[in-house]
Amino acid sequence: MHYAGKCPVCRVGLMELLYDENENICFAMCDECSVEFSSAKALAEVSGGKRVFYKDKNDLHKIRAADPDEIISFGLTEISAE
């Protein structure tokens, strides 16, 4: 798993770098408060963060840890690994 630092919202969790295979996009999500950012710029500016909760299990997306190429396309060059 790769991380983009501490969460700028709750300041407790780590921003996990994930990949949504349904939408073919990389995003960052806090492992504590679940806020998501769709780009490195939005994360850096703490702009446009959202929380996504699925009520219907049929709507669940296939999410996995992002690989290095996907992280670069997200706009990050500095990441940490756990």
Gaussian input, Z-matrix of N, CA and C with variables (Angstrom, degrees):
# hf/3-21g

backbone

0 1
 N
 C     1     B1
 C     2     B2     1     A1
 N     3     B3     2     A2     1     D1
 C     4     B4     3     A3     2     D2
 C     5     B5     4     A4     3     D3
 N     6     B6     5     A5     4     D4
 C     7     B7     6     A6     5     D5
 C     8     B8     7     A7     6     D6
 N     9     B9     8     A8     7     D7
 C    10    B10     9     A9     8     D8
 C    11    B11    10    A10     9     D9
 N    12    B12    11    A11    10    D10
 C    13    B13    12    A12    11    D11
 C    14    B14    13    A13    12    D12
 N    15    B15    14    A14    13    D13
 C    16    B16    15    A15    14    D14
 C    17    B17    16    A16    15    D15
 N    18    B18    17    A17    16    D16
 C    19    B19    18    A18    17    D17
 C    20    B20    19    A19    18    D18
 N    21    B21    20    A20    19    D19
 C    22    B22    21    A21    20    D20
 C    23    B23    22    A22    21    D21
 N    24    B24    23    A23    22    D22
 C    25    B25    24    A24    23    D23
 C    26    B26    25    A25    24    D24
 N    27    B27    26    A26    25    D25
 C    28    B28    27    A27    26    D26
 C    29    B29    28    A28    27    D27
 N    30    B30    29    A29    28    D28
 C    31    B31    30    A30    29    D29
 C    32    B32    31    A31    30    D30
 N    33    B33    32    A32    31    D31
 C    34    B34    33    A33    32    D32
 C    35    B35    34    A34    33    D33
 N    36    B36    35    A35    34    D34
 C    37    B37    36    A36    35    D35
 C    38    B38    37    A37    36    D36
 N    39    B39    38    A38    37    D37
 C    40    B40    39    A39    38    D38
 C    41    B41    40    A40    39    D39
 N    42    B42    41    A41    40    D40
 C    43    B43    42    A42    41    D41
 C    44    B44    43    A43    42    D42
 N    45    B45    44    A44    43    D43
 C    46    B46    45    A45    44    D44
 C    47    B47    46    A46    45    D45
 N    48    B48    47    A47    46    D46
 C    49    B49    48    A48    47    D47
 C    50    B50    49    A49    48    D48
 N    51    B51    50    A50    49    D49
 C    52    B52    51    A51    50    D50
 C    53    B53    52    A52    51    D51
 N    54    B54    53    A53    52    D52
 C    55    B55    54    A54    53    D53
 C    56    B56    55    A55    54    D54
 N    57    B57    56    A56    55    D55
 C    58    B58    57    A57    56    D56
 C    59    B59    58    A58    57    D57
 N    60    B60    59    A59    58    D58
 C    61    B61    60    A60    59    D59
 C    62    B62    61    A61    60    D60
 N    63    B63    62    A62    61    D61
 C    64    B64    63    A63    62    D62
 C    65    B65    64    A64    63    D63
 N    66    B66    65    A65    64    D64
 C    67    B67    66    A66    65    D65
 C    68    B68    67    A67    66    D66
 N    69    B69    68    A68    67    D67
 C    70    B70    69    A69    68    D68
 C    71    B71    70    A70    69    D69
 N    72    B72    71    A71    70    D70
 C    73    B73    72    A72    71    D71
 C    74    B74    73    A73    72    D72
 N    75    B75    74    A74    73    D73
 C    76    B76    75    A75    74    D74
 C    77    B77    76    A76    75    D75
 N    78    B78    77    A77    76    D76
 C    79    B79    78    A78    77    D77
 C    80    B80    79    A79    78    D78
 N    81    B81    80    A80    79    D79
 C    82    B82    81    A81    80    D80
 C    83    B83    82    A82    81    D81
 N    84    B84    83    A83    82    D82
 C    85    B85    84    A84    83    D83
 C    86    B86    85    A85    84    D84
 N    87    B87    86    A86    85    D85
 C    88    B88    87    A87    86    D86
 C    89    B89    88    A88    87    D87
 N    90    B90    89    A89    88    D88
 C    91    B91    90    A90    89    D89
 C    92    B92    91    A91    90    D90
 N    93    B93    92    A92    91    D91
 C    94    B94    93    A93    92    D92
 C    95    B95    94    A94    93    D93
 N    96    B96    95    A95    94    D94
 C    97    B97    96    A96    95    D95
 C    98    B98    97    A97    96    D96
 N    99    B99    98    A98    97    D97
 C   100   B100    99    A99    98    D98
 C   101   B101   100   A100    99    D99
 N   102   B102   101   A101   100   D100
 C   103   B103   102   A102   101   D101
 C   104   B104   103   A103   102   D102
 N   105   B105   104   A104   103   D103
 C   106   B106   105   A105   104   D104
 C   107   B107   106   A106   105   D105
 N   108   B108   107   A107   106   D106
 C   109   B109   108   A108   107   D107
 C   110   B110   109   A109   108   D108
 N   111   B111   110   A110   109   D109
 C   112   B112   111   A111   110   D110
 C   113   B113   112   A112   111   D111
 N   114   B114   113   A113   112   D112
 C   115   B115   114   A114   113   D113
 C   116   B116   115   A115   114   D114
 N   117   B117   116   A116   115   D115
 C   118   B118   117   A117   116   D116
 C   119   B119   118   A118   117   D117
 N   120   B120   119   A119   118   D118
 C   121   B121   120   A120   119   D119
 C   122   B122   121   A121   120   D120
 N   123   B123   122   A122   121   D121
 C   124   B124   123   A123   122   D122
 C   125   B125   124   A124   123   D123
 N   126   B126   125   A125   124   D124
 C   127   B127   126   A126   125   D125
 C   128   B128   127   A127   126   D126
 N   129   B129   128   A128   127   D127
 C   130   B130   129   A129   128   D128
 C   131   B131   130   A130   129   D129
 N   132   B132   131   A131   130   D130
 C   133   B133   132   A132   131   D131
 C   134   B134   133   A133   132   D132
 N   135   B135   134   A134   133   D133
 C   136   B136   135   A135   134   D134
 C   137   B137   136   A136   135   D135
 N   138   B138   137   A137   136   D136
 C   139   B139   138   A138   137   D137
 C   140   B140   139   A139   138   D138
 N   141   B141   140   A140   139   D139
 C   142   B142   141   A141   140   D140
 C   143   B143   142   A142   141   D141
 N   144   B144   143   A143   142   D142
 C   145   B145   144   A144   143   D143
 C   146   B146   145   A145   144   D144
 N   147   B147   146   A146   145   D145
 C   148   B148   147   A147   146   D146
 C   149   B149   148   A148   147   D147
 N   150   B150   149   A149   148   D148
 C   151   B151   150   A150   149   D149
 C   152   B152   151   A151   150   D150
 N   153   B153   152   A152   151   D151
 C   154   B154   153   A153   152   D152
 C   155   B155   154   A154   153   D153
 N   156   B156   155   A155   154   D154
 C   157   B157   156   A156   155   D155
 C   158   B158   157   A157   156   D156
 N   159   B159   158   A158   157   D157
 C   160   B160   159   A159   158   D158
 C   161   B161   160   A160   159   D159
 N   162   B162   161   A161   160   D160
 C   163   B163   162   A162   161   D161
 C   164   B164   163   A163   162   D162
 N   165   B165   164   A164   163   D163
 C   166   B166   165   A165   164   D164
 C   167   B167   166   A166   165   D165
 N   168   B168   167   A167   166   D166
 C   169   B169   168   A168   167   D167
 C   170   B170   169   A169   168   D168
 N   171   B171   170   A170   169   D169
 C   172   B172   171   A171   170   D170
 C   173   B173   172   A172   171   D171
 N   174   B174   173   A173   172   D172
 C   175   B175   174   A174   173   D173
 C   176   B176   175   A175   174   D174
 N   177   B177   176   A176   175   D175
 C   178   B178   177   A177   176   D176
 C   179   B179   178   A178   177   D177
 N   180   B180   179   A179   178   D178
 C   181   B181   180   A180   179   D179
 C   182   B182   181   A181   180   D180
 N   183   B183   182   A182   181   D181
 C   184   B184   183   A183   182   D182
 C   185   B185   184   A184   183   D183
 N   186   B186   185   A185   184   D184
 C   187   B187   186   A186   185   D185
 C   188   B188   187   A187   186   D186
 N   189   B189   188   A188   187   D187
 C   190   B190   189   A189   188   D188
 C   191   B191   190   A190   189   D189
 N   192   B192   191   A191   190   D190
 C   193   B193   192   A192   191   D191
 C   194   B194   193   A193   192   D192
 N   195   B195   194   A194   193   D193
 C   196   B196   195   A195   194   D194
 C   197   B197   196   A196   195   D195
 N   198   B198   197   A197   196   D196
 C   199   B199   198   A198   197   D197
 C   200   B200   199   A199   198   D198
 N   201   B201   200   A200   199   D199
 C   202   B202   201   A201   200   D200
 C   203   B203   202   A202   201   D201
 N   204   B204   203   A203   202   D202
 C   205   B205   204   A204   203   D203
 C   206   B206   205   A205   204   D204
 N   207   B207   206   A206   205   D205
 C   208   B208   207   A207   206   D206
 C   209   B209   208   A208   207   D207
 N   210   B210   209   A209   208   D208
 C   211   B211   210   A210   209   D209
 C   212   B212   211   A211   210   D210
 N   213   B213   212   A212   211   D211
 C   214   B214   213   A213   212   D212
 C   215   B215   214   A214   213   D213
 N   216   B216   215   A215   214   D214
 C   217   B217   216   A216   215   D215
 C   218   B218   217   A217   216   D216
 N   219   B219   218   A218   217   D217
 C   220   B220   219   A219   218   D218
 C   221   B221   220   A220   219   D219
 N   222   B222   221   A221   220   D220
 C   223   B223   222   A222   221   D221
 C   224   B224   223   A223   222   D222
 N   225   B225   224   A224   223   D223
 C   226   B226   225   A225   224   D224
 C   227   B227   226   A226   225   D225
 N   228   B228   227   A227   226   D226
 C   229   B229   228   A228   227   D227
 C   230   B230   229   A229   228   D228
 N   231   B231   230   A230   229   D229
 C   232   B232   231   A231   230   D230
 C   233   B233   232   A232   231   D231
 N   234   B234   233   A233   232   D232
 C   235   B235   234   A234   233   D233
 C   236   B236   235   A235   234   D234
 N   237   B237   236   A236   235   D235
 C   238   B238   237   A237   236   D236
 C   239   B239   238   A238   237   D237
 N   240   B240   239   A239   238   D238
 C   241   B241   240   A240   239   D239
 C   242   B242   241   A241   240   D240
 N   243   B243   242   A242   241   D241
 C   244   B244   243   A243   242   D242
 C   245   B245   244   A244   243   D243

   B1=1.4522
   B2=1.5262
   B3=1.3231
   B4=1.4611
   B5=1.5251
   B6=1.3369
   B7=1.4585
   B8=1.5239
   B9=1.3397
   B10=1.4674
   B11=1.5270
   B12=1.3122
   B13=1.4585
   B14=1.5166
   B15=1.3345
   B16=1.4727
   B17=1.5214
   B18=1.3207
   B19=1.4603
   B20=1.5281
   B21=1.3410
   B22=1.4639
   B23=1.5338
   B24=1.3135
   B25=1.4640
   B26=1.5249
   B27=1.3523
   B28=1.4687
   B29=1.5267
   B30=1.3262
   B31=1.4747
   B32=1.5298
   B33=1.3322
   B34=1.4601
   B35=1.5245
   B36=1.3189
   B37=1.4613
   B38=1.5109
   B39=1.3206
   B40=1.4608
   B41=1.5207
   B42=1.3230
   B43=1.4571
   B44=1.5257
   B45=1.3347
   B46=1.4584
   B47=1.5199
   B48=1.3197
   B49=1.4611
   B50=1.5191
   B51=1.3269
   B52=1.4568
   B53=1.5186
   B54=1.3356
   B55=1.4622
   B56=1.5176
   B57=1.3245
   B58=1.4597
   B59=1.5240
   B60=1.3286
   B61=1.4611
   B62=1.5258
   B63=1.3294
   B64=1.4655
   B65=1.5171
   B66=1.3363
   B67=1.4567
   B68=1.5262
   B69=1.3318
   B70=1.4712
   B71=1.5218
   B72=1.3387
   B73=1.4644
   B74=1.5240
   B75=1.3094
   B76=1.4563
   B77=1.5234
   B78=1.3215
   B79=1.4599
   B80=1.5165
   B81=1.3243
   B82=1.4632
   B83=1.5197
   B84=1.3539
   B85=1.4588
   B86=1.5167
   B87=1.3272
   B88=1.4589
   B89=1.5265
   B90=1.3181
   B91=1.4647
   B92=1.5296
   B93=1.3272
   B94=1.4642
   B95=1.5284
   B96=1.3358
   B97=1.4708
   B98=1.5292
   B99=1.3273
   B100=1.4778
   B101=1.5215
   B102=1.3287
   B103=1.4576
   B104=1.5304
   B105=1.3410
   B106=1.4621
   B107=1.5224
   B108=1.3367
   B109=1.4621
   B110=1.5222
   B111=1.3312
   B112=1.4585
   B113=1.5214
   B114=1.3346
   B115=1.4663
   B116=1.5185
   B117=1.3225
   B118=1.4670
   B119=1.5241
   B120=1.3322
   B121=1.4662
   B122=1.5316
   B123=1.3375
   B124=1.4704
   B125=1.5243
   B126=1.3223
   B127=1.4637
   B128=1.5329
   B129=1.3190
   B130=1.4704
   B131=1.5300
   B132=1.3303
   B133=1.4625
   B134=1.5361
   B135=1.3298
   B136=1.4684
   B137=1.5298
   B138=1.3237
   B139=1.4590
   B140=1.5252
   B141=1.3041
   B142=1.4571
   B143=1.5125
   B144=1.3102
   B145=1.4604
   B146=1.5162
   B147=1.3264
   B148=1.4629
   B149=1.5172
   B150=1.3007
   B151=1.4642
   B152=1.5157
   B153=1.3245
   B154=1.4643
   B155=1.5228
   B156=1.3112
   B157=1.4610
   B158=1.5189
   B159=1.3172
   B160=1.4580
   B161=1.5236
   B162=1.3331
   B163=1.4644
   B164=1.5280
   B165=1.3088
   B166=1.4621
   B167=1.5222
   B168=1.3142
   B169=1.4675
   B170=1.5205
   B171=1.3250
   B172=1.4656
   B173=1.5229
   B174=1.3290
   B175=1.4613
   B176=1.5249
   B177=1.3248
   B178=1.4636
   B179=1.5259
   B180=1.3106
   B181=1.4572
   B182=1.5179
   B183=1.3277
   B184=1.4602
   B185=1.5255
   B186=1.3368
   B187=1.4571
   B188=1.5286
   B189=1.3226
   B190=1.4630
   B191=1.5216
   B192=1.3248
   B193=1.4670
   B194=1.5293
   B195=1.3182
   B196=1.4659
   B197=1.5182
   B198=1.3388
   B199=1.4649
   B200=1.5392
   B201=1.3301
   B202=1.4764
   B203=1.5285
   B204=1.3341
   B205=1.4661
   B206=1.5287
   B207=1.3303
   B208=1.4622
   B209=1.5236
   B210=1.3246
   B211=1.4639
   B212=1.5210
   B213=1.3224
   B214=1.4681
   B215=1.5303
   B216=1.3435
   B217=1.4692
   B218=1.5286
   B219=1.3298
   B220=1.4629
   B221=1.5267
   B222=1.3375
   B223=1.4630
   B224=1.5094
   B225=1.3130
   B226=1.4771
   B227=1.5195
   B228=1.3116
   B229=1.4545
   B230=1.5296
   B231=1.3233
   B232=1.4720
   B233=1.5220
   B234=1.3303
   B235=1.4593
   B236=1.5071
   B237=1.3114
   B238=1.4561
   B239=1.5210
   B240=1.3124
   B241=1.4595
   B242=1.5200
   B243=1.3020
   B244=1.4603
   B245=1.5055
   A1=108.07
   A2=115.94
   A3=122.69
   A4=109.03
   A5=114.91
   A6=121.26
   A7=111.14
   A8=115.27
   A9=121.64
   A10=109.84
   A11=116.97
   A12=121.42
   A13=113.88
   A14=114.73
   A15=121.07
   A16=110.43
   A17=114.27
   A18=121.12
   A19=109.98
   A20=117.71
   A21=120.17
   A22=112.66
   A23=117.31
   A24=120.87
   A25=110.74
   A26=116.82
   A27=119.23
   A28=112.47
   A29=116.53
   A30=123.59
   A31=113.56
   A32=115.92
   A33=121.14
   A34=110.28
   A35=116.11
   A36=121.39
   A37=113.98
   A38=114.55
   A39=122.64
   A40=109.21
   A41=116.38
   A42=121.59
   A43=109.68
   A44=116.03
   A45=122.16
   A46=109.30
   A47=116.50
   A48=121.15
   A49=107.67
   A50=115.15
   A51=122.14
   A52=110.68
   A53=115.63
   A54=121.60
   A55=108.68
   A56=116.22
   A57=123.13
   A58=107.84
   A59=116.65
   A60=120.67
   A61=112.81
   A62=118.29
   A63=120.71
   A64=111.30
   A65=116.86
   A66=121.21
   A67=113.28
   A68=116.65
   A69=121.99
   A70=112.12
   A71=115.17
   A72=120.17
   A73=110.47
   A74=114.55
   A75=122.67
   A76=107.42
   A77=116.64
   A78=120.89
   A79=109.41
   A80=115.59
   A81=121.76
   A82=108.01
   A83=116.12
   A84=120.62
   A85=109.91
   A86=116.11
   A87=121.54
   A88=110.15
   A89=115.97
   A90=119.97
   A91=112.15
   A92=117.72
   A93=121.86
   A94=111.36
   A95=117.51
   A96=120.83
   A97=113.94
   A98=117.43
   A99=124.42
   A100=115.36
   A101=119.18
   A102=119.89
   A103=107.87
   A104=116.00
   A105=121.63
   A106=110.36
   A107=115.16
   A108=121.87
   A109=107.65
   A110=116.27
   A111=120.84
   A112=114.51
   A113=117.15
   A114=119.66
   A115=109.70
   A116=115.04
   A117=120.12
   A118=110.27
   A119=117.13
   A120=121.21
   A121=110.33
   A122=116.74
   A123=120.60
   A124=110.57
   A125=116.75
   A126=121.04
   A127=110.35
   A128=117.25
   A129=121.42
   A130=111.66
   A131=116.32
   A132=121.04
   A133=112.05
   A134=117.03
   A135=123.63
   A136=108.43
   A137=114.04
   A138=121.86
   A139=110.45
   A140=117.08
   A141=121.07
   A142=114.81
   A143=117.61
   A144=120.17
   A145=110.45
   A146=116.49
   A147=120.82
   A148=109.33
   A149=115.58
   A150=121.93
   A151=106.94
   A152=115.82
   A153=121.13
   A154=108.21
   A155=115.46
   A156=120.92
   A157=107.91
   A158=116.15
   A159=121.08
   A160=109.39
   A161=116.45
   A162=120.93
   A163=111.07
   A164=116.55
   A165=121.83
   A166=108.77
   A167=117.22
   A168=120.50
   A169=112.07
   A170=118.16
   A171=120.59
   A172=111.76
   A173=116.82
   A174=121.35
   A175=113.30
   A176=117.49
   A177=120.35
   A178=110.94
   A179=114.92
   A180=120.87
   A181=109.50
   A182=115.44
   A183=120.35
   A184=107.51
   A185=115.31
   A186=122.28
   A187=108.94
   A188=116.25
   A189=121.40
   A190=108.88
   A191=115.39
   A192=120.19
   A193=108.94
   A194=116.03
   A195=121.12
   A196=110.45
   A197=115.78
   A198=119.44
   A199=108.70
   A200=117.94
   A201=120.33
   A202=115.18
   A203=118.91
   A204=120.70
   A205=111.29
   A206=116.77
   A207=120.94
   A208=110.61
   A209=116.58
   A210=121.33
   A211=110.21
   A212=117.33
   A213=121.11
   A214=109.66
   A215=117.57
   A216=120.18
   A217=111.06
   A218=117.75
   A219=123.40
   A220=109.59
   A221=115.75
   A222=120.12
   A223=114.02
   A224=117.91
   A225=120.56
   A226=110.35
   A227=115.18
   A228=120.16
   A229=110.47
   A230=116.47
   A231=120.59
   A232=109.07
   A233=115.93
   A234=121.05
   A235=108.88
   A236=116.14
   A237=120.20
   A238=107.20
   A239=116.41
   A240=121.64
   A241=108.62
   A242=115.25
   A243=121.48
   A244=107.88
   D1=139.11
   D2=176.54
   D3=-111.99
   D4=149.99
   D5=-176.74
   D6=-129.30
   D7=152.99
   D8=177.66
   D9=-112.51
   D10=41.75
   D11=177.24
   D12=86.46
   D13=-168.98
   D14=-179.88
   D15=-76.90
   D16=153.95
   D17=178.77
   D18=-66.86
   D19=128.82
   D20=178.78
   D21=-78.37
   D22=-6.99
   D23=-178.52
   D24=-95.25
   D25=-60.71
   D26=-177.94
   D27=-89.93
   D28=-18.48
   D29=179.26
   D30=60.99
   D31=20.09
   D32=178.95
   D33=-118.96
   D34=-49.91
   D35=-175.17
   D36=-78.38
   D37=172.03
   D38=175.05
   D39=-105.00
   D40=143.78
   D41=179.27
   D42=-84.40
   D43=102.19
   D44=178.25
   D45=-74.46
   D46=140.51
   D47=176.68
   D48=-98.55
   D49=114.94
   D50=-172.18
   D51=-122.87
   D52=165.48
   D53=179.29
   D54=-131.01
   D55=127.76
   D56=177.75
   D57=-94.24
   D58=108.93
   D59=-177.11
   D60=-72.63
   D61=-21.83
   D62=177.22
   D63=-70.66
   D64=-39.53
   D65=-177.09
   D66=-105.92
   D67=-3.07
   D68=-179.85
   D69=55.14
   D70=50.15
   D71=178.56
   D72=-135.52
   D73=149.16
   D74=174.16
   D75=-96.75
   D76=144.95
   D77=177.46
   D78=-151.91
   D79=164.87
   D80=177.89
   D81=-111.43
   D82=133.95
   D83=179.37
   D84=-135.08
   D85=134.34
   D86=179.01
   D87=-70.49
   D88=131.36
   D89=179.96
   D90=-77.06
   D91=-2.23
   D92=-179.82
   D93=-109.23
   D94=-56.76
   D95=-173.73
   D96=-103.37
   D97=-4.33
   D98=175.42
   D99=69.18
   D100=14.60
   D101=175.32
   D102=-69.23
   D103=141.60
   D104=-178.77
   D105=-120.69
   D106=145.12
   D107=174.05
   D108=-127.11
   D109=137.49
   D110=-173.92
   D111=-91.07
   D112=-3.83
   D113=177.69
   D114=-154.82
   D115=160.62
   D116=177.35
   D117=-63.76
   D118=-36.26
   D119=179.34
   D120=-63.71
   D121=-46.00
   D122=179.11
   D123=-62.50
   D124=-39.28
   D125=178.01
   D126=-64.54
   D127=-46.80
   D128=-179.04
   D129=-63.30
   D130=-36.53
   D131=-178.40
   D132=-90.49
   D133=-3.07
   D134=-175.08
   D135=48.95
   D136=54.04
   D137=-175.38
   D138=-127.41
   D139=131.65
   D140=175.09
   D141=77.72
   D142=18.39
   D143=177.19
   D144=-67.13
   D145=148.66
   D146=-179.71
   D147=-147.98
   D148=164.81
   D149=173.14
   D150=-119.32
   D151=129.89
   D152=-178.80
   D153=-114.53
   D154=120.45
   D155=176.41
   D156=-124.05
   D157=129.03
   D158=-178.86
   D159=-96.55
   D160=121.18
   D161=178.15
   D162=-82.31
   D163=-33.30
   D164=-177.95
   D165=-102.47
   D166=118.75
   D167=-177.92
   D168=-62.74
   D169=-20.35
   D170=177.40
   D171=-70.19
   D172=-18.72
   D173=-179.62
   D174=-91.57
   D175=-0.31
   D176=-177.09
   D177=-61.87
   D178=133.94
   D179=177.17
   D180=-88.43
   D181=155.90
   D182=175.13
   D183=-85.83
   D184=111.47
   D185=-176.55
   D186=-115.13
   D187=138.46
   D188=177.27
   D189=-143.78
   D190=169.24
   D191=175.32
   D192=-63.24
   D193=137.50
   D194=179.19
   D195=-74.60
   D196=145.24
   D197=176.44
   D198=-91.46
   D199=167.97
   D200=-175.81
   D201=-54.67
   D202=-39.37
   D203=179.27
   D204=-65.42
   D205=-39.18
   D206=178.74
   D207=-67.62
   D208=-35.96
   D209=178.77
   D210=-66.14
   D211=-39.72
   D212=177.18
   D213=-64.10
   D214=-40.32
   D215=179.24
   D216=-67.37
   D217=-25.53
   D218=176.25
   D219=-69.08
   D220=-26.66
   D221=177.18
   D222=113.20
   D223=10.34
   D224=-179.79
   D225=-103.99
   D226=141.74
   D227=172.57
   D228=-117.81
   D229=-20.22
   D230=178.21
   D231=-109.40
   D232=117.68
   D233=179.45
   D234=-136.00
   D235=162.71
   D236=174.08
   D237=-122.88
   D238=152.67
   D239=179.82
   D240=-117.23
   D241=146.21
   D242=176.77
   D243=-117.28

